[in-house]
């Protein structure tokens, strides 16, 4: 069972009113709307950070080994996948 704890957040009156208005339209509480917005923001930012770390790792790996595929090779592979073919990715080369 997970527990939650209250957190205070200061909003200017305009954004507070916008949240309240949107919550009413969505038939939800302002609390639910703000919680959902925070969850979605954190999820999105975690995915961005994971992508950034993966790209940094790939760049470091490329600099260390020189192994790569060309844009043409990657594009041809992706086109086959898009066409529904079950193909292996192209071999890396230096």
N, C-alpha and C positions, 0 to 999 in steps of 0.2 A: 504494500500500500504506500503510495507516495504522499508526501505531505506538502503543503503549500504554506507560504508565509506572506503576509501583507507587505507591500512596498508602496511608499508614497511617491507620487510624481507630480511635479508642478507644471500646469498647463496654463497658457495665457487664455483669457476669457473667450477669444475668438475660436481657437482650436477646440476648447472644451465644448462650446456650443455646436461646432461642426460634428464632433464625435457624438454628442447627444442626439443631434438631428439624424445622423446616419444610423445610429443604434435604433432609433424609433422606426425608421424606414425598413430596417432589416428585422424588426421585431425581436431585438436582442437588447441586453443591457449594455450600458456604456462600458462597464467592467469587462464583459465578454468581448466586446469589440476591441478594446485596448489590449487585452490579453492575446487575442488572436493576431493582432497586428504585430505584437512583440514576437510571438512564436514564429510567424512567417518571416519577419525580418531576420531573426537569429538563424533560422534554417537557411535562408538565402545567403547570408553572410558566411556561414560555415561552409556552404558549397563553394562560394567564391574563394575562400581561403584554401580549401582543399585543392581546387583547380590551380590556384597560384603555386602552391607547394609542389604539385605534380609537374607543372610546367618548369619550375625551377630545377627540380630533380632531373627532368628530361634534358634540360639545357646543360646542366652539369655533366650528365652522362655523355651527351654528345661531345662536349669539350674534352672529356677525358678519353673517349674512344674513337671519335670521328664517325661512328656508325650512324647511318641515316637511310632514309628512303627519299626519293625525289618527290616533288609535288605531283608529277605525272604518274608515278607509280602508285602513290596514295590515292590519287583521283581515280585511276583505273580500277583499283581495288574497291573503293567506295561505290563506284558505278555498278560493279558486279553485285555487291551486297544489296544495293538499292533495287537491282533487277531480280532479287530473290535467289541469287546463286549463293551456295554455301562454300565460300572460298577462303583459303588461308591468307593471312596478311602477307605482303611482299617481304622478301628477305632484306635485312639491313646489310649495307655495304659501306666500305670506307672510302 
